[in-house]
Amino acid sequence: MHIIRNTAQNKSIPVGNAEDPDHAEMQKHKKTGRTGRRKEKKKTPMEEKVYKLMGGAGAWNIALGITTLVVGLTCGILMIVAGVKLQNGKSKLMF
């Protein structure tokens, strides 16, 4: 309960009293969860495990994608270099 001081009359006015109809209505909505605010759902241990597992899987996917990209580029460059060497040595081949 909050108390507001009325300085003109020097009286204390209780705010949020149980007899106040607005306060009673607020308390009713508070109990039922109709305050207009979204209640945060408590995470269960299983949801936390799934969340951590999904985060780990995403990290592994990114790491694997980067590794695949680097290996692919390296193989492509080596194939181009080998092809250029074959083209240059073509004149030396005799069948």
TIRO-2110 file (N, C-alpha, C; in Angstrom, 1 decimal):
// TIRO-2110
0.8, -1.2, 0.0, N, 1, A
0.0, 0.0, 0.0, CA, 1, A
0.9, 1.2, 0.0, C, 1, A
0.6, 2.2, -0.9, N, 2, A
1.3, 3.4, -0.9, CA, 2, A
0.6, 4.5, -0.2, C, 2, A
1.3, 5.4, 0.3, N, 3, A
0.7, 6.6, 1.1, CA, 3, A
1.1, 7.8, 0.4, C, 3, A
0.1, 8.7, 0.0, N, 4, A
0.3, 10.0, -0.6, CA, 4, A
0.0, 11.0, 0.5, C, 4, A
0.9, 12.0, 0.7, N, 5, A
0.7, 13.0, 1.6, CA, 5, A
0.0, 14.2, 0.9, C, 5, A
-1.1, 14.7, 1.5, N, 6, A
-1.8, 15.8, 1.0, CA, 6, A
-1.3, 17.0, 1.8, C, 6, A
-0.4, 17.8, 1.2, N, 7, A
0.2, 18.9, 2.0, CA, 7, A
-0.7, 20.0, 2.4, C, 7, A
-1.8, 20.2, 1.6, N, 8, A
-2.7, 21.3, 2.0, CA, 8, A
-3.5, 21.0, 3.3, C, 8, A
-3.9, 19.8, 3.4, N, 9, A
-4.7, 19.4, 4.6, CA, 9, A
-3.8, 18.6, 5.6, C, 9, A
-2.6, 18.3, 5.2, N, 10, A
-1.7, 17.5, 6.1, CA, 10, A
-2.3, 16.2, 6.5, C, 10, A
-2.9, 15.5, 5.5, N, 11, A
-3.5, 14.2, 5.8, CA, 11, A
-2.8, 13.2, 4.9, C, 11, A
-2.8, 12.0, 5.4, N, 12, A
-2.2, 10.9, 4.6, CA, 12, A
-3.4, 10.1, 4.0, C, 12, A
-3.2, 9.9, 2.7, N, 13, A
-4.3, 9.3, 1.9, CA, 13, A
-3.7, 7.9, 1.5, C, 13, A
-4.3, 6.8, 1.9, N, 14, A
-3.8, 5.5, 1.5, CA, 14, A
-4.2, 5.3, 0.0, C, 14, A
-3.3, 4.8, -0.8, N, 15, A
-3.6, 4.4, -2.2, CA, 15, A
-3.4, 2.9, -2.3, C, 15, A
-4.3, 2.3, -3.1, N, 16, A
-4.2, 0.9, -3.3, CA, 16, A
-4.8, 0.1, -2.1, C, 16, A
-5.7, 0.6, -1.4, N, 17, A
-6.4, 0.0, -0.3, CA, 17, A
-7.3, -1.1, -0.8, C, 17, A
-7.5, -2.1, 0.0, N, 18, A
-8.3, -3.3, -0.5, CA, 18, A
-9.8, -2.9, -0.7, C, 18, A
-10.2, -1.8, 0.0, N, 19, A
-11.6, -1.3, -0.1, CA, 19, A
-11.8, -0.5, -1.4, C, 19, A
-10.7, -0.1, -2.0, N, 20, A
-10.8, 0.7, -3.2, CA, 20, A
-11.2, -0.2, -4.3, C, 20, A
-12.3, 0.1, -5.0, N, 21, A
-12.8, -0.8, -6.1, CA, 21, A
-11.8, -0.9, -7.2, C, 21, A
-11.1, 0.1, -7.6, N, 22, A
-10.1, 0.0, -8.6, CA, 22, A
-9.0, -0.9, -8.2, C, 22, A
-8.6, -0.9, -7.0, N, 23, A
-7.5, -1.7, -6.5, CA, 23, A
-8.0, -3.2, -6.5, C, 23, A
-9.2, -3.4, -6.1, N, 24, A
-9.7, -4.8, -6.1, CA, 24, A
-9.8, -5.3, -7.5, C, 24, A
-10.2, -4.5, -8.5, N, 25, A
-10.2, -4.9, -9.9, CA, 25, A
-8.8, -5.2, -10.4, C, 25, A
-7.8, -4.4, -10.0, N, 26, A
-6.4, -4.6, -10.4, CA, 26, A
-5.9, -5.9, -9.8, C, 26, A
-6.3, -6.2, -8.6, N, 27, A
-5.8, -7.5, -8.0, CA, 27, A
-6.4, -8.7, -8.7, C, 27, A
-7.7, -8.5, -9.1, N, 28, A
-8.4, -9.6, -9.8, CA, 28, A
-7.7, -9.9, -11.1, C, 28, A
-7.4, -8.8, -11.8, N, 29, A
-6.7, -9.0, -13.1, CA, 29, A
-5.3, -9.5, -12.9, C, 29, A
-4.7, -9.1, -11.8, N, 30, A
-3.3, -9.6, -11.5, CA, 30, A
-3.3, -11.1, -11.3, C, 30, A
-4.3, -11.6, -10.6, N, 31, A
-4.4, -13.0, -10.4, CA, 31, A
-4.7, -13.8, -11.6, C, 31, A
-5.5, -13.3, -12.5, N, 32, A
-5.9, -14.0, -13.7, CA, 32, A
-4.9, -13.8, -14.8, C, 32, A
-4.0, -12.8, -14.7, N, 33, A
-3.0, -12.5, -15.7, CA, 33, A
-3.5, -11.6, -16.8, C, 33, A
-4.5, -10.8, -16.6, N, 34, A
-5.0, -9.9, -17.6, CA, 34, A
-4.5, -8.5, -17.5, C, 34, A
-3.3, -8.3, -17.2, N, 35, A
-2.8, -7.0, -17.0, CA, 35, A
-2.3, -6.4, -18.3, C, 35, A
-2.4, -7.1, -19.4, N, 36, A
-1.9, -6.5, -20.6, CA, 36, A
-0.5, -6.8, -20.9, C, 36, A
0.2, -7.3, -19.9, N, 37, A
1.6, -7.6, -20.0, CA, 37, A
1.7, -9.1, -20.3, C, 37, A
2.7, -9.5, -21.1, N, 38, A
2.9, -10.9, -21.4, CA, 38, A
3.7, -11.6, -20.2, C, 38, A
3.1, -12.7, -19.7, N, 39, A
3.8, -13.4, -18.7, CA, 39, A
5.0, -14.2, -19.3, C, 39, A
6.1, -14.1, -18.6, N, 40, A
7.2, -14.9, -19.1, CA, 40, A
7.0, -16.4, -18.7, C, 40, A
7.2, -17.2, -19.6, N, 41, A
7.1, -18.6, -19.3, CA, 41, A
8.4, -19.2, -18.8, C, 41, A
8.3, -19.9, -17.7, N, 42, A
9.5, -20.4, -17.1, CA, 42, A
10.0, -21.6, -18.0, C, 42, A
11.3, -21.6, -18.2, N, 43, A
11.9, -22.6, -19.1, CA, 43, A
12.0, -23.9, -18.2, C, 43, A
11.7, -25.0, -18.8, N, 44, A
11.9, -26.3, -18.2, CA, 44, A
13.3, -26.8, -18.5, C, 44, A
13.8, -27.7, -17.8, N, 45, A
15.1, -28.2, -18.1, CA, 45, A
15.2, -28.8, -19.5, C, 45, A
14.1, -29.4, -20.0, N, 46, A
14.1, -30.0, -21.3, CA, 46, A
14.2, -28.9, -22.4, C, 46, A
13.5, -27.8, -22.2, N, 47, A
13.6, -26.7, -23.1, CA, 47, A
15.0, -26.1, -23.2, C, 47, A
15.7, -26.0, -22.0, N, 48, A
17.0, -25.5, -21.9, CA, 48, A
18.0, -26.4, -22.7, C, 48, A
17.8, -27.7, -22.5, N, 49, A
18.6, -28.7, -23.2, CA, 49, A
18.5, -28.6, -24.7, C, 49, A
17.2, -28.4, -25.2, N, 50, A
17.0, -28.3, -26.6, CA, 50, A
17.6, -27.0, -27.2, C, 50, A
17.4, -25.9, -26.4, N, 51, A
18.0, -24.7, -26.8, CA, 51, A
19.5, -24.7, -27.0, C, 51, A
20.2, -25.4, -26.0, N, 52, A
21.6, -25.5, -26.0, CA, 52, A
22.0, -26.4, -27.2, C, 52, A
21.3, -27.5, -27.4, N, 53, A
21.6, -28.4, -28.5, CA, 53, A
21.5, -27.7, -29.8, C, 53, A
20.4, -26.9, -30.0, N, 54, A
20.2, -26.2, -31.3, CA, 54, A
21.3, -25.2, -31.5, C, 54, A
21.8, -24.5, -30.4, N, 55, A
22.9, -23.6, -30.6, CA, 55, A
24.1, -24.3, -31.0, C, 55, A
24.4, -25.4, -30.4, N, 56, A
25.6, -26.2, -30.7, CA, 56, A
25.6, -26.7, -32.1, C, 56, A
24.4, -27.1, -32.6, N, 57, A
24.2, -27.6, -33.9, CA, 57, A
24.4, -26.5, -34.9, C, 57, A
23.9, -25.3, -34.6, N, 58, A
24.1, -24.2, -35.5, CA, 58, A
25.6, -23.8, -35.6, C, 58, A
26.3, -23.8, -34.5, N, 59, A
27.7, -23.5, -34.5, CA, 59, A
28.5, -24.5, -35.4, C, 59, A
28.2, -25.8, -35.2, N, 60, A
28.8, -26.8, -36.0, CA, 60, A
28.5, -26.7, -37.5, C, 60, A
27.3, -26.3, -37.8, N, 61, A
27.0, -26.1, -39.2, CA, 61, A
27.7, -25.0, -39.8, C, 61, A
27.9, -23.9, -39.1, N, 62, A
28.7, -22.8, -39.6, CA, 62, A
30.1, -23.2, -39.8, C, 62, A
30.7, -23.8, -38.8, N, 63, A
32.1, -24.3, -38.9, CA, 63, A
32.3, -25.2, -40.0, C, 63, A
31.4, -26.2, -40.2, N, 64, A
31.5, -27.1, -41.3, CA, 64, A
31.4, -26.5, -42.6, C, 64, A
30.5, -25.5, -42.7, N, 65, A
30.3, -24.8, -44.0, CA, 65, A
31.6, -24.0, -44.4, C, 65, A
32.2, -23.3, -43.4, N, 66, A
33.4, -22.6, -43.7, CA, 66, A
34.5, -23.5, -44.1, C, 66, A
34.6, -24.7, -43.4, N, 67, A
35.7, -25.6, -43.7, CA, 67, A
35.5, -26.2, -45.1, C, 67, A
34.2, -26.5, -45.5, N, 68, A
33.9, -27.0, -46.8, CA, 68, A
34.3, -26.0, -47.9, C, 68, A
34.0, -24.8, -47.6, N, 69, A
34.3, -23.7, -48.6, CA, 69, A
35.8, -23.6, -48.8, C, 69, A
36.5, -23.6, -47.7, N, 70, A
38.0, -23.5, -47.9, CA, 70, A
38.6, -24.7, -48.6, C, 70, A
38.1, -25.9, -48.2, N, 71, A
38.6, -27.1, -48.9, CA, 71, A
38.2, -27.1, -50.4, C, 71, A
37.0, -26.6, -50.7, N, 72, A
36.6, -26.6, -52.1, CA, 72, A
37.4, -25.6, -52.9, C, 72, A
37.6, -24.4, -52.3, N, 73, A
38.5, -23.4, -53.0, CA, 73, A
39.9, -23.9, -53.3, C, 73, A
40.4, -24.5, -52.3, N, 74, A
41.8, -25.1, -52.4, CA, 74, A
41.9, -26.1, -53.5, C, 74, A
40.9, -27.1, -53.5, N, 75, A
40.9, -28.1, -54.5, CA, 75, A
40.7, -27.5, -55.9, C, 75, A
39.8, -26.5, -56.0, N, 76, A
39.6, -25.9, -57.3, CA, 76, A
40.9, -25.2, -57.8, C, 76, A
41.6, -24.5, -56.9, N, 77, A
42.8, -23.8, -57.4, CA, 77, A
43.9, -24.8, -57.8, C, 77, A
44.0, -25.9, -57.0, N, 78, A
45.0, -27.0, -57.4, CA, 78, A
44.6, -27.6, -58.7, C, 78, A
43.4, -27.8, -59.0, N, 79, A
43.0, -28.4, -60.3, CA, 79, A
43.3, -27.5, -61.4, C, 79, A
43.0, -26.2, -61.2, N, 80, A
43.4, -25.2, -62.3, CA, 80, A
44.9, -25.2, -62.5, C, 80, A
45.7, -25.2, -61.5, N, 81, A
47.1, -25.2, -61.6, CA, 81, A
47.6, -26.5, -62.4, C, 81, A
47.0, -27.6, -62.0, N, 82, A
47.4, -28.9, -62.7, CA, 82, A
47.0, -28.8, -64.2, C, 82, A
45.8, -28.3, -64.5, N, 83, A
45.4, -28.2, -65.9, CA, 83, A
46.3, -27.3, -66.7, C, 83, A
46.7, -26.2, -66.1, N, 84, A
47.6, -25.3, -66.8, CA, 84, A
48.9, -26.0, -67.1, C, 84, A
49.4, -26.7, -66.1, N, 85, A
50.7, -27.5, -66.3, CA, 85, A
50.5, -28.5, -67.5, C, 85, A
49.4, -29.2, -67.5, N, 86, A
49.2, -30.1, -68.6, CA, 86, A
49.1, -29.4, -69.9, C, 86, A
48.4, -28.3, -70.0, N, 87, A
48.3, -27.5, -71.2, CA, 87, A
49.7, -27.1, -71.7, C, 87, A
50.6, -26.7, -70.8, N, 88, A
51.9, -26.2, -71.2, CA, 88, A
52.8, -27.4, -71.6, C, 88, A
52.6, -28.5, -71.0, N, 89, A
53.4, -29.7, -71.4, CA, 89, A
52.9, -30.5, -72.5, C, 89, A
51.8, -30.1, -73.1, N, 90, A
51.1, -30.8, -74.2, CA, 90, A
52.0, -31.0, -75.4, C, 90, A
52.8, -30.0, -75.7, N, 91, A
53.6, -30.0, -76.9, CA, 91, A
54.8, -31.0, -76.8, C, 91, A
55.1, -31.4, -75.6, N, 92, A
56.2, -32.3, -75.3, CA, 92, A
55.8, -33.7, -75.4, C, 92, A
54.5, -34.0, -75.4, N, 93, A
54.0, -35.3, -75.5, CA, 93, A
54.0, -35.9, -76.9, C, 93, A
54.4, -37.1, -77.0, N, 94, A
54.4, -37.7, -78.4, CA, 94, A
53.8, -39.1, -78.2, C, 94, A
52.8, -39.4, -79.1, N, 95, A
52.2, -40.7, -79.0, CA, 95, A
52.7, -41.6, -80.1, C, 95, A
END
